[in-house]
Amino acid sequence: MALADPELAISDIHPIDIVETLAEAHSWDFDRMGEDQIAMAVTGQWRSYALTLAWSASDETLRLLCSFEMEPPEPRRAALHDTINRANDMLWSGAFSLWEGQGLMVWRYGLLLAGGQPATGPQVGRMITSAVHACERFYPAFQLVVWGDRPPAQALDMAIAEAYGRA
C-alpha cells in the first residue's frame, strides 16, 4: 500500500502497512506475520537487532519491541538489573527489560493512538530509530557489566558520553 495514495485518508492506512513500507524503503529483512504484526532485522553498529511491531486495535496502541540476545551468568544478573534500572532512568521514552526465559534484552515502547488518531510514517520511523539508538547507546554498558565485570555506574559512563563522529 502506498503512503501517498490520494484516494486514502491517512486514517485509513493500517499502522503495520506503514511499517512494511518503511522496511521496504530501507531494505530491511522483514516478515509480515499477520495483519497486525511484523518482524524485521535492523543492523546497527554493534549488532543486528530484532524488531517486532504489533498493532492492538482494542488498545489503540502500536507496540514496538527491539531485542538482542543477552544471557548473563547468574553472578552478574543483579548488576545487570541495576544497570537496566539506571539506563531506564536516562531514557525519555521506552524502557529496557531482561526476558531471562528467552535470553533477550528487550527495549519496548508503545505509541498510543487514542481516539482513532492515525500513525504516520515519520512517527513510526522515529519509533524505529529511537529503538535502535537506545540499544546502540546502552549495548556497550550492558556488555561491560555482564562480561567485563564493571560496576553499573562505571559502565554507564560510556552511555552518557555519546560520541559524535568517528576517530
ABEGO torsion letter per residue (X at the ends): XBAABAABBAAABBAAAAAAAAAAAAGBBBBBAEAABBBBBBBBAABBBBBBBBBBAAAGBBBBBBBBBBBBBAAAAAAAAAAAAAAAAABABEBBBBBAAAGBBBBBBBBBBBGGBBBBAAAAAAAAAAAAAAAAAAAAAAAAAAAAGBBAAAAAAAAABBBBEBX
